[in-house]
Every structure is written in C-alpha cells, then in structure tokens.
Amino acid sequence: MSQPVGIKCPRKRILTAGPLNTHWEEKYVLDAIRTGVDERWDEYLKRFESRLSQLLNVRHVLLTSSCSGAMHIAVMALGLGPGDEVIVPEITWVASADVVTLVGATPVFADVDPDTWCIDPKSVESLITARTRCIIPVHVYGHPSPMSEIVRIAEEHGLRVMEDAAPGIGATCGDQSVGTFGDFGAFSFQGAKTVAIGQGGALVTDDEELFHAALTVSDHGCPPGDRKFWIERLGVNYPMSNIQAAVGLGQLQHLDALLAAKRRIFGWYKKGLEKAKRLKLIDSGSWGQSAYAMTCVILAEDSPVTRDELMAALDERNIDTRPAFPAISQYPIWGRTVAPQPNALAIDQRGMNLPSGVRLARTQVDYICQCLRDILT
C-alpha cells in the first residue's frame, strides 16, 4: 500500500513497547553492584518487596524471576495436581495455562468478554464440574477482570482463585488493586510491562499459610526456619536478583508518572480513532480502571483488510504492532482437540496491539491514528 498523501513516514520505527528509566534506576543499580554482597546481598529485594506490599496493600510479597515462575509456585502451593481442572481464559499468554499442565492438572478454556477481552463469568460458570478446583482470571493487557463476580463464583463452588495480573500494576476493581482478590496474585516486570526491569515477577497473598507454602516451594521445597537444607516437598527455584530488584525499586519511584503516561496515550488514541471506520478500541469494564498496559483494537468483520494485512500496511509506515493473543485452546500442546470459544476466536483473528510505550509522543500517536483512518477508509 502506498504512503497516504500528507503523512510523512518517521525515520525511526515506532515500537510497540519501551520502558522509561531515570536516575533512580541508575543510582540503585550502581549501589547494588558496589555493595550488594555478603550481608547486603538482599537489601534491594527486601526494599522492593516492602514497596510492592505498600503499593498493593497486601501482606506478603515473594519476588521471582518471572510471572510464569510466580504462577508455577502458586499452583504448587495450592496443591493442584492430576485429576484437577483449572478454568483459564482463552485470550492470554500461554503461561496462564502452561503452569496448570506443569503440575499435572487440566486447563479448561473459558470465553472472554468481547468489550474488555477479560474472562467472562458466565462462561466460567458453564464450565464448572466436580473436578474444578481453581479459576485463573487474567487482567489481560492491563484491563481488570470482573473480580467481584469471579470471587462470588469461587466462593459458591469452593474454588481457589489465582490471579494472573502480569500487566496489571495500576489496574483496580473499585478501590482495590488487581492481584489482591484471590488466594494468590502474580505480576510481571518483563520489558514490555509498565514497570519494566527486563525480566522478573512477584507473587502476592494475604494468606499466611499459603505464603509459607509458597516460600517452601520456591526454595526447592526447603521450608523457612533454622533447619538448613532440609527438603520437605518438591519445589522449584525462580529467584529474582538483587540488581533486578534495584531496577524495580527505581521504577516504582516514578510509577505515578508511568501510569499517567499510559492513561494519556490511551486518551490520545481514543480521540484520534473516534472517526476511524471498522475499528473498535478496547477499554476496561464499568467495574474497574485499566492500567492500559497495551492499547488494543479489533477490526470489524466487514473490514476492507484483514488484521494481518493491516499490520503489514502499518509496518510499511514504520509502525510496529502485535497481534492479539491467539485462542490458546488451539495450541497442539494440550494433547486434546477443543473447539475455540467464539469471542476468543474473533479476537484471535481480528485483534491487535498498537504502540503503547510510555515514551510515545502525541505526534507519534496522531501519525498512527491517521494511518489507521487512511487504510480503513
């Protein structure tokens, strides 16, 4: 597709994501490198955990090497295993369901709300059986799942809840942070997230007994206490380093600015795409406030181009994009054939993420919106 009249293609590619680092990250990392040995080896780990605990208003935080690792610890600590079913949404990163299979349990795939892309409570209820043990709602792309409904369903059926809040820092349901409604919540600090330290994650809970179980699992099955190297159960090892925690603590020093940037960027897109034809902008539901980790759109069924054709056309204009997560039930790794859920399949085929990094300028967003309007006219 040719370059539209009146639009000057930028020389530098507009990326889908990108972090913002300040002097805080540099200061803390340098200090961790110089002094983070021997008795101070975990100073920034403790400080990062403490700050997250305050920020999320949660009692216990366990830092990990990734959100996937945090979720693996959680499902092990919850005692999930062979014969158990765990309900997960079809639109999510594979890790939400992969950790279920790692303990021998079976992921069952729920449909999502077409307006928010988050798990649909009605679909969840329809999938509950005598073998269901847990629900894993995902706050996908920073949009909060309807946690009051999920918690109600879980309580009525005696189920556990483990929230995949990977991109959810800053998202809320009512006045409560996502990740703090269930038995466990897991967050990601991977490079495309709002709080970005390259890699890393955190597991949070208010439950003392579950936290003890998580600590034991996370240390190769060695429980906290004075009996060193005594292994009580099967465990794993997903630690975060002190230097990573130093970066994370620096990120939290300007978290309000990072979240404000995400909200501002979404607002620019909302204004710029008001008159875009055959394109719908995805927002949070009335029950919560999104963190807008990624700005998401979905093409109408009568779009003149396919999603992949649109991405290719934007690529020609130096605009980076990502397809939405596929309907994960269709992966061959589950060992069974499952019909995809209808809303998930539509998102799989027509959904995409627009550039959403916190350093985006208004002129860049305006350029992206103008390109979208032109291509879809």
Number of C-alpha atoms within 10 A of each C-alpha: 11 8 14 13 7 7 13 10 15 12 8 8 12 22 16 18 21 18 18 15 15 12 10 18 23 14 13 20 23 15 14 22 13 9 13 18 12 7 8 12 16 19 17 24 22 17 16 24 21 16 16 23 17 11 13 18 13 18 16 20 22 23 27 28 20 24 28 27 24 30 30 27 27 29 23 21 21 18 11 22 18 12 11 19 24 27 26 27 31 32 29 25 19 16 15 27 26 18 22 27 20 15 16 14 22 23 24 20 25 27 24 27 18 16 14 22 30 28 31 21 22 15 17 22 15 9 14 20 11 8 12 21 23 25 26 25 30 32 30 26 26 28 31 34 32 23 25 14 14 22 18 13 19 20 12 8 16 12 18 21 27 29 29 31 30 30 28 29 27 25 26 25 22 13 9 14 21 33 32 22 20 23 20 30 28 33 28 31 25 20 15 21 26 31 29 21 25 16 18 26 25 26 31 30 25 18 15 11 10 18 22 15 22 27 19 22 25 27 20 18 20 21 21 13 7 7 9 9 11 13 15 12 14 13 19 17 14 21 18 19 16 23 23 24 28 29 26 29 26 23 26 19 14 15 16 12 14 22 21 15 20 23 17 16 24 23 13 16 20 18 13 18 19 13 11 20 17 16 20 17 18 22 22 23 18 10 15 20 20 28 27 30 28 27 26 24 19 23 23 17 13 8 15 15 16 15 20 15 13 22 21 16 19 19 14 14 23 17 23 19 20 15 19 24 20 20 26 25 26 15 13 10 10 15 7 9 10 14 10 18 19 14 19 30 22 18 23 21 19 21 26 22 21 25 22 27 24 23 14 19 13 13 10 14 20 16 19 24 22 17 21 20 18 15 20 15 10
